[in-house]
Every structure is written in structure tokens, then in C-alpha cells.
Amino acid sequence: MTANESGAEKRVVTQLDFTSKTAKRVAWEAWEFSVAGPYQVRVTNAAYGVEKSAHSYVVGIEQWDGLPVPAECECPADVHREPDCKHKVALATVGGRAVLDAATSHEPTSPASSSDGTAGRTTAADVLQTDGGVVAEDFTENENTRCLGGTEWCPGPDAEALPCFSCYRGDDR
């Protein structure tokens, strides 16, 4: 682990109140950081491996004298105890100024308004169109198509579009 020697990192850490036990745990454990929103960083204790999602908390950041400082965490230790938690200390020391600055300069994109409440959501159709795929049109059955599986969206076994699994296999049940 490299030591942060710049004055900014030292000033951020001096704003926090933590024990030597917390400092040791921060040094021993593995950390992941992602910007969760403006002035918010998700801090994940990756030392838990496959269970790390249960050890992931959002840390709020405040500006103190022009310096971004971890101010609050949603973890039980920070909510119910007086000294600062390991997530805030990890953000200040391991994540450092780069992560703090990224969270304070984060500007979310404002989704276009939608009357059906789907604004800002990405659908499979959106991904297909972005990837150059084609969104299937609603299928209307005519006398030349026959779905072997009985699904209303399937164009039948002889169509050019992708059929249902029963038509693909050729089940004639």
C-alpha cells in the first residue's frame, strides 16, 4: 500500500475521528469505490469476496473549507457509534482525492420526461438498436404461417425471423 504524502490527503484524514483499530482494518482490507451520485461514493469492502455486496455502503461527502471530506456513511457502525467508520477512512485514505473529486464534480444526466414513467430506463430494445440489431415487429398471423409451439409471437418454422424453440426444433405436435 502506498502512502499518501500530499497535504490535501493529510488534511482530509485529519478531519476524521477514528481509532487505530479502524486504521489497521482499512490497511488490511481490499476496497472498491464507485461514484453513486453527486457527493456520494459507494464504498465496498472487497475482502468479503462473493459476499462483498452485503458490505457495500454509500458515503456522503461534504465540502469543508473547499476540501471534500467523507461526512456520513449508511453503515451501522457509523450510524450507531461516535468515531468515524472504516468506510469513510478508506475513502479518505485509499480512495483519496481522486475519488473524492470525482464524486464532487459528478453531474447526473437528466432523463427526458415520459408520460408512461419509463424515462431514463434502458430496455432490451434500446440495446438491440444501439448494437445494430433489429427490434422485432409485432407478429400478425396469416394463413401462410403456423406456429408449432402455439405462441402468438412466433412467425412459424419457415419464416426468416427467429421462431420459438418448438418451431426451431421442428416439433410437429
C-alpha positions, 0 to 999 in steps of 0.5 A: 500500500502506498502512502499518501504524502500530499497535504490535501490527503493529510488534511482530509484524514485529519478531519476524521475521528477514528481509532487505530483499530479502524486504521489497521482494518482499512490497511488490511482490507481490499476496497472498491469505490464507485461514484453513486451520485453527486457527493456520494461514493459507494464504498465496498469492502472487497475482502468479503469476496462473493459476499462483498455486496452485503458490505457495500455502503454509500458515503456522503461527502461534504465540502469543508473549507473547499476540501471534500471530506467523507461526512456520513456513511449508511453503515451501522457502525457509523450510524450507531457509534461516535468515531468515524467508520472504516468506510469513510477512512478508506475513502479518505485514505485509499480512495483519496482525492481522486475519488473524492473529486470525482464524486464532487464534480459528478453531474447526473444526466437528466432523463427526458420526461415520459408520460408512461414513467419509463424515462431514463430506463434502458430496455432490451430494445434500446440495446438491440438498436444501439448494437445494430440489431433489429427490434422485432415487429409485432407478429400478425398471423396469416394463413401462410404461417403456423406456429408449432409451439402455439405462441402468438409471437412466433412467425412459424418454422419457415419464416426468416425471423427467429421462431420459438424453440418448438418451431426451431426444433421442428416439433410437429405436435 
